[in-house]
Amino acid sequence: MPDKKQNTDKQLAELLDSKFRIPGTNIRFGIDPIIGLIPGAGDVFAGVISLYFLIQAALSGGRVSVLGRMFLNILLDVLIGSVPVLGEAFDIYWKANLRNSRILNELQQHPRKTTSESWLWIWFVVAQFVGIIIGIILLIGWAIAELFELIL
């Protein structure tokens, strides 16, 4: 990818995630959390804009693991970003577009390493998800057992 293209990608990511600074702090944010303030469709619209980086990775020959990792970044941004107030704070923290811009740059520089790291990241997320599901099932089982004990 030419330097001009990398610069354009980085500039878009910064506009979306870190263009502005809250005065007196080091906290930066972009237009992504601002767009997210639009009720109902703001986070979805911001997510659609974020697909730019995913499409660029696909056009650059990114493997499924890399595309999946980038998609998970966007999905988390959209889903958690949809929660009022908490979502905007998460958008300011998560910065999915800067993450995906970095992944896109790494993909261009070191495709094999980026693919391997992406597989590890995806397996980590899957393990976390499975752990949460097992925890919820155990919690429901415990609650049912306690309920039966109270009834009997």
N, C-alpha and C positions, 0 to 999 in steps of 0.2 A: 504494500500500500504506500503510495507516495506520501511525503511529509505533509503536503498541502491537504490531502485527504484525512490523515491522522489529526491534523490541526482542526479541520472542520468538525470531525467527530467529537473531539475534545471540547470545542467551543459549544456545540449543541448540548453535550452532557452538562457542561458548566452552567449554561443558560437554564436548563431544566432543574439542576440540583444545587448549585452553589454560587450563583451570580451575585446575590445580595448578602449583606451581613447585618445582623442585628447590632445596632450601635452599642458600643461599650462591652461587646462580647466577641468571642471568636466563632460564634454560631453563624453558619452560612446556610442559605436556602436559595432555591430557584423558583421558577414559575410552576413547577410540578405541584407543590403543596398549595399554591395559590389557585391553580386550576381545580385542584381537589376540593376547594371550598364550594364549587358549584354543586348544589344538591342533586343527588341522583346520578348524574352522568359525568361529573368532573373527574373522578378517579379513573373511570373507564376511558374517557377521552385522553387523559394523561398516559394511560397504559397503551393506548393505540399509538400515540406519538413515540413511546418507548420501544415499540416494535421495530423502529428504524434500525437499532443496533443489532437486533436479532436477524433481521433481513440481510444486513450487511455481512454478518457472520456466515449466514447460509450461502450468500453469493461468493464469499471468500473460501468456501469449501469446509466450513466448520463441521465437525463430527456431531453426532447425536448428543454425546455427552456435553459438549460445549453449548450447543443450542438449548439443551435441557436445563443446564445451569443458568443460562441467561433468561430463559423463560421463567424459571422459578424465582429469580430476582424480580421480574416484572409482576408475576402473580402475587408474590408477597406484598409488593408495593401497592397493587390494586386492592387486594382483599383487606389487608390491615389498614391501608389508607382510606378505605370506605367507612371506617368507624369514626363518627364525629369526634373532633378534638384530638383524641388519641391518634387517629390516622394522620393528621397533619404533623404531629410531633414525630411519629414514626417516619413519615416522608422526609423530614428534615434530618433524621438520624440515618436512615437506610441508604439513601442516595443510589437507587437502583441504576440510574442512567450512568453515573460515574463508574459504578462497578462494571456495568456491561461495556462501557467504553474502554476500560482497562483490559477486560477480557478480550475484546476485539483486537486491541493493540497487541496483546500477548499472543493471540492466535496468529497474527501476521509475523511476529518475530520468532516465536517458538511453538509451532503447531503441535508437535508431539507432547511436549511438556504440558501445554495448556489442556490438551485432551486428557492426559493422565490425571492432572489435578482436578479436572471437572468431574471425572468418574468418581474420584474420592469424595468430592464435595456432595455429589448426588447421593452416594451411598450413605454418607453421614446424615443427610436430610431424611432419607428413607428410614434409617435406623431410629432417628428422633421421632418420626411420625409413628412408626410401629410401637415404640416405647410409650408414646402418649396414648395410642389406641389400647394397648394392653393395660396401662394404668387406669383408663376410663372403664374398661371391662371389669377389672378387679374392684374398682370403687363401686360400680353398680352391683356387682355380686355381693360385696360387703354390705351395702345398703339394703339389699333384698334380704340377706341373712338376718340383719338386725331387725328389720320389719317383721319377719316371721317370728323371731324370738319375742318381740313385743306382743304379737297377736296370740301366740301359744303360751 
